[in-house]
Amino acid sequence: MRIIAGLGNPGSKYENNRHNVGFMAADAIARRHSFSPWTKKFQALISSGMLGAEKVLLIKPQTFMNLSGQSVGEAMRFYKVDISDLIVLYDELDLSPGKVRIKTGGGHGGHNGIKSIDAHCGKDYRRVRIGIGHPGVKEMVTNHVLGDFAKADRDWLDPLLDAFGDHAELLAKGDDAGFMNKAALSVQGKSAAPAKEAPKPKAQSHIRQARGSQPQVKVPETGPMAAMLKKLFGKG
């Protein structure tokens, strides 16, 4: 059995926050593979089902991010799940938006949810880091992380969440490289297209340009000048 934990904060206030992308990915898996309805247990919402040949428990801790490890650790002890069978989905500031990287073990990188899981469960679990981008200024990090995804973000976020649903079986069987490839393909070319330039006017010769810039002279229809022009050009 594997446990896939998506991290986030509970409640509608945080529902669309960048910090809750782990919850969103877990929801996408549950929908796509017709997992059981979400129920409350282990201070969390849980849902179970099959991914290929693997029995999987999805868990969304409801303890708030900083205490995620309490919930995940409780579920692991109940089902006697080894640390190597734990997969955690969470947001990563230091990855470009939409980029996914998977590794086993490592540091928490300042992520309080991961810090809590490290403390309660151990460190040698698989970490699925989902890039949300960095605002560029340290003072803006909190507002960025706890801010909602922008409307433009849906261009890459929706296809990426679909990839979590469609290819979760690769995660369950440990094909990390295969999953990362599918995730990358899902968001390729999803950034906003550059604005089209206005068509340039057709090039003209210098003579045509000069003629075009000269004012039009109105030719008289009567009088001495008109008679002379008619005689000159043979009009009459």
N, C-alpha and C positions, 0 to 999 in steps of 0.2 A: 504494500500500500504506500502511496505517496500523499504527502500533504502539500498543497499549493496555497500559499498565503499571499493575499493581495493586501497591501498596506494603505491606510488612509485614516481619515477622521470621520466619526459617525455624525449623522444629522444632515438635514437639507442645507444648512448654512454652508457646509463644506463640500457638498455633492459634486460640484463642477470645478473644484480647486485643482491646480496642477499637482498638488501634494496627494491627491486622491486617485491618481492614474492607476495605482495598483488595484484599488477597488474596481475601477472601470474594466481593467483587463480580466479580473476574476469574473465579473459579470458577463463579459463577452464569451468566456469559456463555458460558463453555466448555460447561457442561452443556446449557443451553437450545438452543444452536445446533450441537450435535454436533461440536465442534472436535476436532482430532486429540488423541490421548493426550499428556499432559504428558511432555516429554523435557528432558534437561539440556543446556544450551548457553548461552554468554555469561554464565557464572556465575549462571545462572538456570534456572527451569523455564519452558519455552515451549510454546505450543499455537497452532495456526493453523487458520483457517477463513474463511468468508465471512459478512459481515453485509450483506445486500442485495447491491448490486453491488460492495461494497468487500472487497478481500482484507485480512485482519487478522491480525497476530501479537500474541497475548496473551503477556505476560511477567511473571513473578513473581521479582524479584531474590532470590537466596539469599545475598547478601553481608552481610546484616543491614542494617537501615534506613539507618544513617549512611553507607553506601557504595553506595546504590542507583544513583547516577549512573554508577558504573563499569560496571555490568551493562547498563543502558539505553543508555549511550553506545556500548558495543561492538556491540550489536544494530543501532543506528541506522547506524553506519559500515559494518557488513557489508552491510546491505540498501540503503544509500544513501538512507535516509529523511530527508526534510526535517523541520526542527523543527516546522513547522506541521502535520505529520501525526502528531505524538506527542500522546497523550492519557494523562494520569496520574490514577489513582483513589487517593484517600488520605483519612485521617481528619482532621477539623477540630474543634479544641476550641471555637472561637468561634462555632460554629453549634449550634442546638438539636438534640437527638437526632432523627435521621431526615430532617433538612432537607438538601437538596442544592443547591449553587451551582456554576456553571461560569463560568470566566473564562479569557481568554488572557493570559499574562504576569502580572506582578505580583511581589510579594515572597514570601519563604518563610514568613513569620509564625512563625518559630521552629521550623518542622518540619524535622528533620534530613534526612529523605529528600528533601524538595523542595530543601533547601539543596545537597545533593549533586548532584541532577539539574541544577540551575541552573549549578553549577560545571563539570560535564562535558559538558552538552548545549546550554546556552543557556537563555534564559528565555521565549521566545515560543511556548510550547506550551500546550495546553488543559489546565486544571486542574479536575478534578472533585472538589470538596470535599464530603465526607460527614460531616455533623454527628454528633458523639458527646457533645456537651454539655461544660460546664466544671464541675468539682466545687465551684467557688465560692471555694476557698482555694488560693493559689499552692503552698503546701507539699504539697497533696494531688494535684497535677497528675500527677506521675510514677506514683503508685500507680493513679490513675484511668486513665491512658492504657495502662499495662501490666497493668491488671486485666482479667479476663474480663467480657464482657457479662453483665449480670444476667438472671435468668430472665424478669423482667418486660420486659426490652428486646426479647425475641423478638417481642412483640406488634407492634412497628413494624419491627424489623430484618428479619424473614422476608419480609413483604410488600415491603419496599424492595429486598431482594436479588432477589426475583422480578421487580420492575420493571426492574432492571438486565438481567436475562436477557431479559425480554419485549420491552424497548424499546431494546436496544443498537444496533439499526440506526439509530435517530435520532442516537445519538452518532457513529456511523461516518460518517454523511453530513453532520454538522455542524449538525443541528437542535437546538441547545442549549436553546432556549426550550421546544421541544416535549418534550424529554426531562425537563427540570425540572418541567414541568406533570404529566407522567405519574408522576414520582417522588412529587410532592406528593399527587396523588390516591391513590396506593397506601397512604400512611400516614395519611390523614385518618380520624379517628374510631377509631384503633387504640390510643389511650391507655386505661388502665384506667378502667372505668366507675365513677362514684361509687356508694358504698353507698346502698341504698334506705332511706328513712326508714320507721320503723314506722308503721302507720296510726294516725291520731289517733282517739280515742274520739268518738262522735257527740255533738254539743253537746246539753246538757239545760237546761231552764228552771231558774230558781232554786228553784221549788217542788219540782220533781222531785229536784233535787240534795239539798234539805233532807230530803225524805222518804227518799231513798235512804241518807242518812247517819244516820238515826235507828235505834236498835236495835229489833228486832222484839219485841213484847210477847206473851207466851204467854197465851191466853185460857183461864180455868179451865172445866172441863167439868161440875163438880158444885159444890154449895154455894150460899149466898145470892147471891154475885156472878154465878154462872152463871144462876140463875133470873131475876135482874133484867135481865141482858143479853138473855135469850131473850124476856122480856116486852117489852123496849124495841124490839127488832128484829123481833118477830113470829115468832121461831123456836120450834118446839116439835114 
